[in-house]
Amino acid sequence: MATQIKTKKAAKSKALSNTKGKDYGNAPFFVKKAKESKAFLEKNGFPEAILKKR
């Protein structure tokens, strides 16, 4: 019985890893947000706290 549970879990995890999600990279909402964030960073730059960590 324990081996059946292990194989079911393994099969379930493989099924989840093989699924492909929809690509929203070119969706108008995300394109607009990316442009806005890029413009903001060009105007204001990165915060100093983030730059120090790099």
Long-range contacts (C-beta under 8 A, 24 or more apart in sequence): none
